[in-house]
Amino acid sequence: MQQDALISAPEPARIKRVARVLIDSSVPHLDRLFDYQVPESMLSTAVAGTRVKVPFGAQQLPGFITEVLEDYASPIKLKTLSKLVSDKVVLHREVYEVAELVAQRYAGTVWDVVRLAVPARAAKAEKEELQEVAPTLPEHPNQLEHYELGPEALQAWANGDTLRAVATWVPNFYGSWPGFLLDACRPVLARGQRVLLLVPDASDLARLAEHLDEHFGKDSYARLQADDGPTPRYRNFLRAIGGQVQIVIGTRSAAQCHIPQLGLIVLWQDADQSHREQRAPYQHAREVALLRSTHSDCSLLIASPSRSVEAQRLVATGWATELKVPRAVLRAQTPRVVATTNDFEMERDPVLARARIPSLAWREASKALETGPVLVQVARTGFMPALACQDCRTLARCPACQGPLQLGGSTHHISCKWCGEQYREYRCAECNSPRIRAASIGADRTADELGQAFAKVPVISSTGAKPVRRLERKPALVVATPGVEPVVDGGYSAVLLLDADKMMAHDSLRNTEEVLSRWFSAASLASHDGVVVLTGTPSPAGAALVRYDPASFAERELGERRELGLPPAVRSAVVSGPGAERLIAAMAPQLREKLAVHGPTILDGPPIEHRYVLCFSYADGHLVTTSLRALRARMSAAKDPVVNIAVDPDEVL
């Protein structure tokens, strides 16, 4: 009877051509490919990588064909592709495979990654004839020749070998940081391969483009930036994927752009938070570049005036080669850095007291203003208050998980922002004092206040709301918040780093690292014979700036994170939302064993939301993110409450 049943069972219908489509949906349980029959009218044009529209329920959804199957035996009746939006291949196989890796690492959906990799279509740009442009390679001394292992790195890239490196950029070597990045690219470009340069934001991109316009030609590169508008951005995207240019520059979304014969990816300032995508799955350009370098076997350079702890971990594990300037050369090329404190150096002059400038900083600024401009970097407004000891100023940390403490609620109890533990009788771990204070309330310095101390020179203010990009090298007092310091040809005569204590008092795990990065970025704007003055109380970060050695601080910080089991020595995930508690409860016991679960903390409602911080090892990372992804998809299919997952966030607060 069984044999008769098998014989009589109908064979699956065979279809000449079937397209597997990634549909436009961020719903977790729809994060998979769907099969559609290719109609006769599209047999020659519906190929992998093209845009289509497909029927999905009662809707017509856009999507991309990822694969075409020939003579396919389908067990079910398939719907037919509705429309071929364009016959232009825009989603290449490499990009789709890397998108899958990124979605896996960040427990997200593939569509959320792909929609950032492929910009919206502009039909006008597809009809244009794009010309191939080869950049001119100007001859000048290469900055990397002065770095330890720099010549070896240049030779490896010239030979086409895969080499991954982390470099601490030192200013005043024949030019600016854009010149340094292009120096690294020159041996790759000379071989006829292509390069991708990633910078944090629009101001950095504008400065890099300005350098390329001057030294390589205005049409020598493709710039990928949303601010350029849909048509110019899509035109540059087509130039990049079509191989019409050898140089592609952009911000974080460009990290996934397809570039044929890609030989080198360069990432500038990886510690900058702008490299983090603000939409799910919240991927970081550095991690995307790492995944792409491994997947596509291309070289990678991470460069910065400072050193992130993540970059230091790559060096410590041997995954990346460290490129650094010898100490003897470093001292000759970098400005002099001095540190002072407000308590000892504040003069009794009432004007200076109102300006809050230590006497050493005032003297150095007065001297420097005789020959050129002086940069004054002040704290950003809006720093969140942190709790610290009233007596010794040590930041208040949770004894259980080392998370930051906060004061809140109707009872005004001290509690941990990470694990939610409450402390009715908290005492300082350093001096045992029960008294606490708000360590930072934000900067209220203004250009008017500082102008009282330097009334004879113009005062220029540069903030995020009103940035100033470039200035002439003549005496002026330039007051700027971090990230928007104007560029001066020849460098500043002096750089004053004020508000150090307020910057360091921010209650973030990565705050010290980020502050040091801002200091080094500002210090790099000084001329080689200039001076950098750091105010505030002594700290390891300040000592690293005085020595001009950010790598030593990153190494120290990484060691401390290992001892405490904190990122990036371990991986982390923040699970939050109305469904967070249900997801944690649904975890398999073998998964819970691999996690350190902190929380929950209760977020403001309604509805009531819970927040958990999960820490786990790199070895267990694939298992944990796969499980989190599957659990959220299962909850989505069951229409359970929404849950948000952020893997390896910049902040776990």
LORO-28469 format. One line per 8 residues: number of its first residue (from 1); their letters; for each residue x, y, z negated of C-alpha. Coordinates in steps of 0.1 Angstrom, whole numbers. Each point is the difference from the previous one (the first is absolute). Example, Ala and Ser with C-alpha at 12.3 -4.5 7.8 and 13.67 -1.06 7.14 Angstrom:
BEGIN
1 = AS = 123 -45 -78; 14 34 7
This chain:
BEGIN
1 = MQQDALIS = 0 0 0; 28 24 -8; 17 -7 33; -33 7 19; -4 32 -19; 35 12 9; -6 -9 37; -33 19 1
9 = APEPARIK = 13 31 -18; 2 30 24; 35 13 8; 8 36 -9; -7 24 28; 31 10 18; 5 37 8; 24 13 26
17 = RVARVLID = 14 28 -21; -6 10 -36; 13 31 -17; 9 1 -37; -10 35 -13; 10 20 -31; -31 20 -7; -2 34 -15
25 = SSVPHLDR = -9 -9 -36; 16 4 -34; -24 -24 -17; 23 -25 -17; -20 -32 9; 0 11 37; 38 2 1; 5 -26 27
33 = LFDYQVPE = -2 -4 38; -32 -6 19; -4 -19 33; -18 15 30; -5 -13 35; 17 21 27; -25 7 28; 10 -5 36
41 = SMLSTAVA = 3 38 6; 27 2 -26; 21 -31 7; 29 20 14; -1 30 -23; -10 -12 -35; 35 -10 -12; 16 -1 -34
49 = GTRVKVPF = 5 35 -14; -28 18 18; -29 18 -17; -35 -15 3; -35 3 -14; -18 -31 -13; -34 -9 -13; 0 -6 -37
57 = GAQQLPGF = -34 -5 -15; -21 29 10; 31 22 6; 25 6 28; 34 2 -17; 33 11 15; 30 -23 -4; 32 -14 16
65 = ITEVLEDY = 5 -32 19; 29 -18 -18; 1 -32 20; -16 -15 31; -7 -37 1; -3 -19 34; -25 -28 5; -12 1 -36
73 = ASPIKLKT = -23 -27 -14; -23 19 -24; -21 -19 -26; -25 29 0; -16 23 25; 21 31 3; -12 35 7; 15 20 29
81 = LSKLVSDK = 23 30 -1; -22 31 4; 26 24 15; 36 4 8; 7 35 -13; 34 2 17; 23 -24 18; 30 17 -16
89 = VVLHREVY = 19 -24 -24; 4 19 -32; 1 -27 -27; 31 -20 6; 6 -35 -15; 29 12 -22; -22 28 -15; -28 -24 -7
97 = EVAELVAQ = 23 -25 -17; 16 27 -21; -34 13 -9; -9 -35 -13; 31 0 -21; -8 35 -14; -36 -10 -8; 13 -32 -17
105 = RYAGTVWD = 26 19 -21; -26 27 -11; -30 -23 -3; -19 20 26; -17 -5 33; 17 -1 33; -23 25 16; 10 26 -26
113 = VVRLAVPA = 36 -4 10; -6 -1 38; -22 31 1; 30 20 -13; 24 -16 25; -21 8 31; -13 35 2; -34 9 14
121 = RAAKAEKE = -3 -1 38; 2 31 22; -11 -10 35; 17 30 16; 34 -11 -12; -4 -34 15; -4 15 35; 32 20 -2
129 = ELQEVAPT = 33 -11 17; 26 -2 -28; 36 5 9; 29 -19 -15; 25 23 -18; 35 -10 -11; 14 22 -28; 34 17 4
137 = LPEHPNQL = 25 -11 -27; 21 30 -10; 35 -7 -11; 9 11 -35; 15 -16 -31; -22 -26 -16; -9 6 -36; -1 -38 -7
145 = EHYELGPE = 37 -2 8; 7 15 -35; -21 -26 -19; 14 -32 -15; -11 -28 24; -13 27 23; 23 -8 30; -9 -37 -4
153 = ALQAWANG = -37 8 1; 4 21 31; 19 -27 17; -26 -26 -9; -28 21 14; 21 6 31; 5 -37 5; -38 -7 -4
161 = DTLRAVAT = 5 -18 -33; -28 2 -27; 12 20 -30; -21 14 -27; 14 28 -21; -8 25 -28; 19 34 2; 2 29 -24
169 = WVPNFYGS = 2 30 23; 26 26 -11; -5 35 15; 25 22 18; 15 -26 23; -3 18 34; -37 7 -4; -34 -8 -16
177 = WPGFLLDA = -18 -32 -8; -17 -2 34; 35 -1 15; 9 -28 -24; -30 -21 11; 8 5 37; 37 -8 -6; -11 -34 -13
185 = CRPVLARG = -22 -4 32; 27 9 25; 16 -34 4; -34 -16 4; -11 26 26; 33 -5 19; -9 -37 4; -33 9 16
193 = QRVLLLVP = -21 -11 -29; -26 21 -18; -2 14 -35; -29 9 -24; 5 28 -25; -25 4 -29; -2 31 -22; -24 8 -29
201 = DASDLARL = -20 30 12; -7 25 27; 27 25 -11; 27 -27 1; -13 -11 34; 1 36 13; 36 4 -11; 10 -33 16
209 = AEHLDEHF = -18 10 32; 18 33 0; 33 -17 -2; -9 -24 29; -12 29 21; 33 18 -4; 24 -30 3; -18 -27 20
217 = GKDSYARL = -26 19 21; -37 8 -5; -13 -30 19; 25 -25 -14; -23 -13 -27; -36 -9 -9; -15 15 -31; -28 -18 -18
225 = QADDGPTP = -19 23 -23; -37 4 -6; 3 38 -3; 9 2 37; -36 -8 10; -15 -31 16; 12 4 36; 36 10 -6
233 = RYRNFLRA = 3 -27 -27; -14 -27 23; 22 12 29; 31 -3 -22; -12 -34 -12; -2 -12 37; 35 14 6; 13 -20 -30
241 = IGGQVQIV = -17 -33 8; 8 3 37; 37 5 -6; 1 35 17; 22 13 -28; 28 -15 -22; -8 21 -31; -33 -2 -19
249 = IGTRSAAQ = -5 22 -31; -30 1 -23; -14 -2 -35; -12 -31 -18; -25 -13 26; 27 -1 27; 17 -28 -20; -22 -25 19
257 = CHIPQLGL = 2 15 35; 11 -25 26; 33 10 16; 16 -23 26; 36 -10 -7; 0 16 -34; 35 -1 -14; -1 22 -31
265 = IVLWQDAD = -26 13 -25; 11 30 -21; -20 10 -31; 7 33 -16; -7 8 -37; -18 -33 -9; -7 12 -35; -23 27 13
273 = QSHREQRA = -36 -8 -8; -11 12 34; 12 -33 14; -28 -18 -18; -32 -4 20; -30 16 -19; -25 -25 14; -3 -37 -6
281 = PYQHAREV = 20 -21 -1; 24 29 -12; 31 -13 18; 33 17 -4; 21 8 32; 31 -14 -17; -17 -34 -4; -14 0 35
289 = ALLRSTHS = 35 8 13; 14 -29 -20; -26 -24 13; 5 12 35; 38 -2 -2; -3 -36 -11; -27 -10 25; 16 17 30
297 = DCSLLIAS = 36 -5 -10; 9 36 4; 24 22 -21; -12 23 -27; 15 31 -17; -16 15 -32; 16 34 -6; -6 27 -26
305 = PSRSVEAQ = 19 27 -20; -10 -20 -31; -6 -38 -5; -33 -17 -8; -1 -29 -23; -15 -22 28; 29 9 22; 25 -8 -27
313 = RLVATGWA = -17 -34 -5; 7 -7 37; 37 8 -5; 1 -20 -33; -14 -31 16; 23 2 30; -28 5 25; 14 34 10
321 = TELKVPRA = 35 14 4; 8 31 -20; 14 30 19; 15 26 -23; 26 28 1; 33 -5 -19; 2 20 -32; 30 21 12
329 = VLRAQTPR = -19 10 31; -32 5 -19; 16 27 -23; 12 20 30; -34 -1 18; -26 6 -28; -8 31 -19; 11 4 -36
337 = VVATTNDF = -27 -11 -24; -2 13 -36; -26 -6 -27; -11 23 -28; -27 1 -27; -25 27 -9; 8 0 -37; 37 9 2
345 = EMERDPVL = 2 21 31; -31 22 -3; 10 37 -5; -20 23 -21; -8 24 28; -38 2 2; -1 0 38; 19 -33 1
353 = ARARIPSL = -22 -15 -28; -31 7 20; 16 -16 31; 13 -29 -21; 33 -3 19; 30 -12 -20; 29 23 0; 23 -23 20
361 = AWREASKA = -27 -3 27; -4 38 0; 37 6 3; 4 -25 29; -30 13 18; 12 36 -4; 34 -8 15; -15 -21 28
369 = LETGPVLV = -25 27 10; 30 22 10; 6 -22 30; -31 -20 8; -34 -13 -11; -8 -19 -32; -25 -28 -2; -20 -3 -32
377 = QVARTGFM = -19 -33 -2; -29 -1 -25; -23 -27 -11; -32 -7 20; -32 12 -17; -24 -27 -10; 23 -24 -18; -21 -22 -22
385 = PALACQDC = 6 4 -38; 21 -27 -16; 3 -8 -37; 33 4 -17; 14 0 -36; -4 34 -16; 34 -3 -17; 24 -17 24
393 = RTLARCPA = -19 5 33; 2 -37 9; -28 -10 24; -27 -21 -17; -1 -35 14; -21 -31 -9; 20 -25 -21; -18 -29 17
401 = CQGPLQLG = 4 8 37; 21 32 1; -28 19 17; -7 37 -5; -22 10 -29; -29 24 2; -23 18 -24; -37 -2 8
409 = GSTHHISC = -35 -10 -9; -23 14 -26; 22 -15 -28; 32 15 16; 18 -33 -5; 33 -6 17; -3 -27 26; 21 -16 28
417 = KWCGEQYR = -8 9 36; 11 -34 12; -13 -27 -25; -26 21 -19; 15 -8 -34; -9 26 -27; 23 13 -27; -16 17 -30
425 = EYRCAECN = 33 5 -18; 26 5 28; 36 8 -10; 28 9 23; 23 -29 9; 31 23 -4; -6 21 -31; -31 -16 -15
433 = SPRIRAAS = -18 33 0; -39 -2 1; -3 34 17; -7 3 37; -2 28 25; -9 7 37; 34 -3 17; -10 18 32
441 = IGADRTAD = -27 24 10; 13 10 34; 21 29 14; -12 35 -2; 31 17 13; -7 25 28; 21 20 24; -11 32 -18
449 = ELGQAFAK = 14 -12 -33; 33 -10 15; 1 33 19; 3 19 -32; 35 -15 -6; 11 7 36; -17 32 9; 25 10 27
457 = VPVISSTG = -5 -29 24; -32 -12 18; -19 -29 -15; -15 -26 23; -25 -26 -11; -4 -33 17; -27 -24 -12; -21 -28 15
465 = AKPVRRLE = -28 25 7; 23 25 16; 32 -17 11; 30 18 15; 19 -22 24; 32 19 8; 19 31 -12; 30 21 11
473 = RKPALVVA = 31 -2 -21; -1 33 -18; -5 9 -37; -35 -10 -12; -15 -18 -30; -21 -30 14; -24 -15 -25; -13 -34 13
481 = TPGVEPVV = -18 -31 -13; 15 -34 9; -3 -11 36; -6 34 15; 34 16 -5; 9 22 31; 30 -10 21; 29 25 2
489 = DGGYSAVL = 27 -4 27; 33 -3 -19; -18 -9 -32; -9 19 -32; 27 17 -21; -17 -14 -31; -28 -24 -9; -17 3 -34
497 = LLDADKMM = -20 -30 -12; -24 14 -26; -27 -18 -20; 21 -31 -3; -16 -9 -34; -35 4 14; 7 -20 31; 15 -29 -22
505 = AHDSLRNT = -30 1 -24; -25 -13 26; -14 -33 -13; 8 -21 31; 21 -32 2; 18 14 31; 0 36 -10; 37 2 -9
513 = EEVLSRWF = 10 -16 33; -22 24 19; 12 31 -18; 36 -10 7; -8 -4 36; -14 36 1; 31 12 -17; 23 -16 25
521 = SAASLASH = -21 12 29; 3 36 -14; 37 -4 -7; 6 -12 36; -12 35 12; 30 17 -18; 32 8 19; 30 -21 -7
529 = DGVVVLTG = 16 30 -20; -33 8 -17; -12 -9 -35; -29 -20 -14; -12 9 -35; -23 -25 -19; -19 12 -30; -15 -20 -28
537 = TPSPAGAA = 11 -26 -25; 26 -26 9; -13 -32 17; 14 -29 20; -16 15 31; 17 33 -6; 34 -18 -5; -5 -18 33
545 = LVRYDPAS = -6 34 17; 31 15 -16; 21 -29 12; -19 1 34; -5 -38 -4; -37 -10 5; 9 -36 5; 13 -4 -35
553 = FAERELGE = -33 13 -14; -20 -23 23; 21 -30 -12; -5 9 -36; -38 5 5; -2 -33 18; 17 -18 -29; -24 16 -25
561 = RRELGLPP = -30 -10 21; 13 -36 1; 2 -1 -38; -35 14 -4; -15 -21 28; -12 31 19; -2 8 37; 20 -1 23
569 = AVRSAVVS = 19 -27 -20; -33 -19 3; -30 5 23; -33 14 -12; -36 4 9; -27 23 -13; -35 -16 1; -28 25 -7
577 = GPGAERLI = -37 7 6; -33 -14 -11; 10 -35 11; 35 0 -15; -10 -20 -32; -18 -26 21; 30 -5 23; 24 -4 -29
585 = AAMAPQLR = -24 -25 -16; -2 -20 33; 37 -6 2; 12 -36 -1; 20 -10 -32; 31 -7 21; -1 35 14; -5 16 -34
593 = EKLAVHGP = 32 -17 -12; 20 19 25; -13 34 -10; 5 25 -28; -34 16 -4; -2 34 -16; -35 14 -8; -27 5 5
601 = TILDGPPI = -4 37 -4; -35 15 4; -3 26 28; -26 27 -1; -34 -11 13; -28 -7 7; 3 -27 12; 25 -13 -26
609 = EHRYVLCF = 33 -8 17; 29 -20 -13; 36 4 9; 27 -27 -3; 38 2 7; 15 -33 12; 37 -7 0; 16 -30 18
617 = SYADGHLV = 33 -11 14; 11 4 36; 2 -38 3; -37 -2 -8; -10 30 21; -14 -19 29; -21 -22 -21; -14 28 -21
625 = TTSLRALR = -9 24 29; -15 -29 20; -21 -10 -30; -11 36 -7; -10 4 37; -20 -32 0; -18 8 -33; -10 34 13
633 = ARMSAAKD = -13 -15 33; -20 -25 -20; -15 27 -21; -8 21 31; -18 -29 16; -20 -5 -32; -8 37 -1; 16 3 -35
641 = PVVNIAVD = 10 35 -13; 27 18 19; 36 -6 -11; 31 20 11; 35 -15 2; 31 21 3; 32 -21 2; 33 15 -10
649 = PDEVL = -14 35 -4; 23 30 -6; -17 4 -34; -14 -28 -22; -15 26 -23
